[in-house]
Amino acid sequence: MPLISILETKLILQEKYHCNEFAIDLWPYWMFEEYIKIVNRLAEKEEQQRKKQEKDQQQNMPNMNTSSMMNSFSSMANKFKP
């Protein structure tokens, strides 16, 4: 996963981790680079968890295919014909 832009990383650090931009600017480059790696790893983990939750939700959802529903209704209607 490539490093995200410096500005985007600063914004993420400010919003999620409550770092001050002035303090970030005073960090040595190697320290900022390590924070970028950590933020990228955390973002990747969050994305994996989100995808896993979506997959679990889709597996728990009933089949909403309209053609299969119509076939089911027509077969049920045939049972009730006089």
Residue pairs with C-beta under 8 A, 6 or more apart in sequence:
1 40
1 44
3 9
3 36
3 37
3 40
4 12
4 36
4 39
4 40
4 43
9 32
9 35
9 36
9 39
10 21
10 24
12 39
12 43
13 19
13 24
13 35
13 39
14 20
14 21
14 24
24 32
27 35
